[in-house]
């Protein structure tokens, strides 16, 4: 016969304590992510609305949601801002994410009414998302330019390096630090991947302003 489980047994007590911590961690982590999602939604909406168009919101999972602006004001047609929250519902995963310095992620896809007149990748090669952009550019045999302290530029052969440099300078002067900015002649025309900024320090209108400035540089001759 099996010995009945008892909290006087150290192993049973360990299992009970571990299960309790994991359950509490799930409840707390889910609450934190729900609150974080509301904060980011409230932060994003004013900036996106300033670009005109019709907004729609969609939750894709417990940790992923997006805003989509259709019929946005020229030169934009569609702007989609996707948010990927770090996993906070499993306590060990949450702690590992914090230990590794991971952040909630903001990904912006832009489709212009007219395609850009250049193609380029501006990446941080020390980041996984930047490395993906670099791999795509290298597969296309695009020439690269190293910039201090951590930027690398790739450009299509028929794209002027000086134009890409101007775009990189604009990004560097903004309060955002994208890991990857991709520009293509095929839609979506512009992709920005970046860590979520400090919502208390930066307004989303700054993000909208950066998109407007980048759009002008990508379409200038």
N, C-alpha and C positions, 0 to 999 in steps of 0.2 A: 504494500500500500504506500501511496505517496504521503509525505509529511505535509500537513496543512501549512499554507503560507502564513507567516506571522511577521508583524512589524518588529518583533524582537530579534528576528534573524537579520544580520547585517546586509546580506545580499538582497533580501526582499526590501529592506528599508532603502537601499541604494536605488533599486528599480523604481520604487514609489516616489522617491525624491526626484529622480531624473525625469520621470513621466510628468510630475507636477510642474517642474521647471520648464519642460518643453511645451506643455499646454499653456502655461502663463506667458511664455515667450511668444507663442503663436497669437494669443489674444492681444498682447501688447504690440507686437510687430504689425499685425493687421490694422490695429487702430492707428498706429503711427503712419502707415502707408496711406490709409484713407484720409487722414488729416493732411498729409503731405500732398496728396493728389488734389485736394480742394485748394490748398494754398497755391500750388502751381497753376491750377486752372484759373483762379482769380488773378494771378499775376500775368498770365499769358493773354487773356482775353482783351484787355484794353489796347495792347500793342498791336495785336492782329486786327482788331476792329479799325484801328487808325489807318489801315491800308485799304479799307473799303471792302465791299463784297458781302456775301452771305455766309455766316458761320454755322458750322455743324460740329457737334462733339460726339465722339464715339469711344466707348470703353472696349478695349480689345481683350483684356484679361485683368486680373486683380492688380497687376503691376505695370500695365501698359494702357495708355489712352492717347487720343490725338484730337487736335482741332484742325478743321479743314475750312479754308476760306475760298469760296468759288466766286467767279466774276469780280475779282479784286480790281482795284483801280490801276490804270496803266502806270508802268509797263507790265504789271503783273496780271496773270490770269488766275492761277491757283496757287495757294500757299498752304502747305500741310505741316503742322508742327506736331511731332510725335514725342511722347515722353515715356521713357523706360525707367521705372524705379528699381533701385537695388532690392534684392530679396531681404525682407525684414521679418518674415513670418516664421522662419526656421532659425532659431537662436544661433546655433553654430555657424550657419551661413552668413547671418547678419554680422557676427563678430569677425568672420574672415573677410567680409567685404570692407569693413571699417579698418581692419588691420592692413589690408592691401591698398587703402586709400581710394577705393572705388567711389564713384559719384552717381547720382541720378543723371540720366542722359537725356539731352535734348537734340532731336534730329529734325532739321527743317528742309523740306523739299519745295522748290520753287519752279513753277512753269511760267515763262514769260509769254506775252502776246506775240513777240517776235524773238526768234532764237538768238543767242549771243553770237558775236562775231569772233569768238575765240574759244579754245578748249584748253583746259589746264587742270592741274591738281596742286593744291597747296596743303602740305601735310606736316604733322609732327611725327617724325619717324620713330620716336621713342614710345608712341602709343599704338595699341592694337588697331584702332580704327584708322589711324594715319598710315600704318603699315599696309592695310588693305588697299588704301588709295595708291600708295607707292607701288604695290604689286600690279595693280591695274595699269598704271602709267608705264611701268617697265615692260609689261606684256605688249604694250603698243609701241615700244622702243622710243618713247618720248625722252628728249634730253632733260637733264636735271641741273638745278642750280642750288647750291648750298647757301643758306643764309644764317647768320648768327641771330639769336643763340640756338634756336631749335627748329627753324623752318627749313623745309626743302620744297622747291618748286619744280614741277614738271609741266612742260607745255608741248602742244602739238607742233609739228615742224612748221606749219604755216601760221603759227601764233607768235607775235613779237614778245620776247622775254621781258622787255621793258613794260609792256602792258600788264603782264602778270605780276611784275615787281610792284607796280602801283596798287594793284589789288591787295597784295601782301602787306604793303605799307598801311593801307586803309584798315585791314584786319588787325594789324599790330597796334594801331592807335585807338582801337575800340576797347571797351571794358570787357569784352568777351575774349576767350582764348580757344577758338575752335581747334579740334584735333585734325579735322579734315574739311577742306572746302573744294568741291569738285564742280567744274564748269563744263558743260557739254552743249553741243548744237542740237542734240536730240532731247526731247522732254523725258523726265524733268530736267530742266536746264541747269539748276544749281542745287547743290546739296551741302548743308553745313551740319557737322556733327560736333558736339561740344558738351562739356560737363555743365550741369545746371548751375547758373550763377547764384550768388547770394541774393535771395529775393528781397532782403531788407535794404540792400545797398544799391541795386540796379533796377530801374524800371523797365518793363517790357517795351516801352516806347523807344528805348535805346536800341533794342533789337530791330524794331521796325525801321529806325533811322539807318542802321547799318545795312539792312537789306536794300533800302532805297539807294544808298551810296554805291553799294556793290553793283546794283543793276545799271547804274549810269556808267560805271567803269567797264562793265562787260559789253556794253553796247556802243561805247565810243570808238571812233575809227582810229 
